[in-house]
């Protein structure tokens, strides 16, 4: 039974990775196309794309942002029961989309939410997961059942951050 559950989780993670890779490649292609006309975009504050293409690009940016945020949220949530270093390693540390593109897709309040989401996540990483050289820690003090241990503290902070991220994601996903 445990083997089936672990196999299912492994398959789910692999699917998330492939979806992320696909969306990332798609975004990079669109990003490249937009980079070619970057000067024109700044001068006129609009894209020289047809409305359908412009809307498709905006939707692609939104999906990429949502996927990256959900990947981070899931990695943090995974830490609430036990520490899973691999999840933290695989999660992005920042959005791959430049702010100037986010500003064309999201309003100011959603950009503030995204900024807070990633600021809190990086604070969490710095506080609990990263060494001074910014590599991921592999050894933690104590046992998860000991309320004073480092492991238990990370699990508690992960719960708190997951709740915050759930709220932020709900707001980001609203149209």
PLY file of the C-alpha trace (Angstrom):
ply
format ascii 1.0
element vertex 175
property float x
property float y
property float z
element edge 174
property int vertex1
property int vertex2
end_header
0.00 0.00 0.00
2.82 2.38 0.90
4.51 1.50 -2.37
1.38 2.47 -4.30
1.07 5.78 -2.47
4.76 6.58 -2.97
4.52 5.61 -6.63
1.50 7.86 -7.06
3.29 10.78 -5.38
6.36 10.21 -7.51
4.26 10.19 -10.69
2.47 13.35 -9.55
5.78 15.12 -8.96
7.13 13.99 -12.33
3.96 15.28 -14.02
4.36 18.64 -12.29
7.96 18.84 -13.49
7.00 18.05 -17.09
4.16 20.58 -17.03
6.52 23.18 -15.60
9.12 22.43 -18.30
6.50 22.64 -21.05
5.07 25.93 -19.79
8.54 27.32 -19.22
9.57 26.52 -22.82
6.36 28.01 -24.14
6.90 31.14 -22.07
10.53 31.43 -23.17
9.43 31.33 -26.81
6.86 34.06 -26.21
9.36 36.00 -24.12
11.84 35.87 -27.01
9.23 37.16 -29.44
8.40 40.03 -27.12
12.05 40.86 -26.47
12.42 41.54 -30.17
9.99 44.42 -29.90
10.87 45.60 -26.38
11.77 49.18 -27.37
8.44 49.63 -29.11
6.62 48.26 -26.10
8.18 50.84 -23.80
7.54 53.76 -26.18
3.88 53.07 -26.78
3.15 50.93 -23.71
1.41 48.38 -25.87
2.29 45.27 -27.81
2.24 45.06 -31.58
0.32 41.85 -31.43
-3.22 41.09 -32.45
-5.69 41.06 -29.57
-5.93 37.27 -29.61
-2.15 36.88 -29.48
-1.89 39.50 -26.77
-4.53 37.76 -24.68
-2.88 34.39 -25.29
0.45 35.81 -24.13
-1.15 37.27 -20.99
-2.81 33.95 -20.20
0.51 32.18 -20.68
2.19 34.57 -18.24
-0.62 34.03 -15.72
-0.37 30.24 -16.00
3.41 30.37 -15.56
3.10 32.58 -12.47
0.38 30.34 -11.04
2.40 27.19 -11.67
5.51 28.59 -10.04
3.54 29.86 -7.03
1.72 26.55 -6.63
4.97 24.62 -6.90
6.42 26.73 -4.09
3.25 26.43 -2.00
3.25 22.64 -2.40
6.93 22.43 -1.46
6.29 24.44 1.73
3.15 22.43 2.54
5.10 19.19 2.19
7.26 20.34 5.13
4.31 20.42 7.55
4.43 16.68 8.33
8.13 15.96 7.88
11.08 17.61 6.15
11.42 16.90 2.44
14.61 18.54 1.20
14.05 17.52 -2.42
10.81 19.51 -2.62
12.63 22.66 -1.53
15.46 21.99 -3.98
13.04 21.59 -6.90
10.93 24.64 -6.11
11.91 27.90 -7.80
13.44 30.59 -5.60
11.95 33.45 -7.58
9.58 34.14 -10.44
11.14 33.73 -13.87
9.04 36.56 -15.29
10.41 40.11 -15.20
8.41 42.74 -13.33
7.80 44.78 -16.48
5.83 41.88 -17.95
3.95 41.24 -14.73
2.84 44.88 -14.79
1.22 44.37 -18.19
-0.73 41.35 -16.95
-1.63 42.08 -13.31
-3.01 45.10 -11.51
-1.05 46.78 -8.71
-2.78 44.93 -5.89
-1.97 41.52 -7.40
1.62 42.57 -8.02
1.86 43.52 -4.34
0.48 40.10 -3.41
3.00 38.36 -5.69
5.81 40.45 -4.23
4.73 39.56 -0.68
4.38 35.86 -1.62
7.94 35.63 -2.94
9.40 37.88 -0.22
7.93 35.66 2.52
9.04 32.50 0.75
12.61 33.75 0.45
12.59 34.83 4.09
11.43 31.30 4.97
14.24 29.80 2.87
16.84 32.09 4.41
15.61 31.43 7.94
15.34 27.65 7.79
16.68 26.06 4.62
19.69 27.92 3.26
23.26 27.85 4.45
25.42 30.98 4.27
26.57 29.95 0.79
22.87 29.70 -0.26
22.94 25.91 -0.67
20.16 23.81 0.89
20.75 22.48 4.41
20.77 18.70 4.77
21.07 18.26 8.54
18.60 19.57 11.11
18.64 19.34 14.90
16.16 17.34 16.97
13.16 15.16 16.34
9.90 16.19 14.73
7.93 15.25 17.87
10.07 17.50 20.10
8.36 20.94 20.17
11.68 22.67 20.88
13.57 21.09 17.98
14.65 22.82 14.79
12.69 20.27 12.74
9.49 20.95 14.66
9.99 24.70 14.31
10.34 24.36 10.52
7.19 22.23 10.41
5.24 24.85 12.43
6.52 27.75 10.32
5.69 25.76 7.18
2.08 25.46 8.38
1.86 29.19 8.99
3.39 30.05 5.63
1.18 27.54 3.81
-1.93 29.25 5.22
-0.64 32.64 4.08
0.22 31.26 0.65
-3.24 29.73 0.31
-4.78 33.15 0.92
-2.42 34.86 -1.52
-2.98 32.20 -4.18
-6.73 32.57 -3.86
-6.37 36.30 -4.49
-3.93 35.79 -7.38
-6.23 33.27 -9.07
-9.28 35.54 -8.87
-9.99 37.37 -12.12
0 1
1 2
2 3
3 4
4 5
5 6
6 7
7 8
8 9
9 10
10 11
11 12
12 13
13 14
14 15
15 16
16 17
17 18
18 19
19 20
20 21
21 22
22 23
23 24
24 25
25 26
26 27
27 28
28 29
29 30
30 31
31 32
32 33
33 34
34 35
35 36
36 37
37 38
38 39
39 40
40 41
41 42
42 43
43 44
44 45
45 46
46 47
47 48
48 49
49 50
50 51
51 52
52 53
53 54
54 55
55 56
56 57
57 58
58 59
59 60
60 61
61 62
62 63
63 64
64 65
65 66
66 67
67 68
68 69
69 70
70 71
71 72
72 73
73 74
74 75
75 76
76 77
77 78
78 79
79 80
80 81
81 82
82 83
83 84
84 85
85 86
86 87
87 88
88 89
89 90
90 91
91 92
92 93
93 94
94 95
95 96
96 97
97 98
98 99
99 100
100 101
101 102
102 103
103 104
104 105
105 106
106 107
107 108
108 109
109 110
110 111
111 112
112 113
113 114
114 115
115 116
116 117
117 118
118 119
119 120
120 121
121 122
122 123
123 124
124 125
125 126
126 127
127 128
128 129
129 130
130 131
131 132
132 133
133 134
134 135
135 136
136 137
137 138
138 139
139 140
140 141
141 142
142 143
143 144
144 145
145 146
146 147
147 148
148 149
149 150
150 151
151 152
152 153
153 154
154 155
155 156
156 157
157 158
158 159
159 160
160 161
161 162
162 163
163 164
164 165
165 166
166 167
167 168
168 169
169 170
170 171
171 172
172 173
173 174
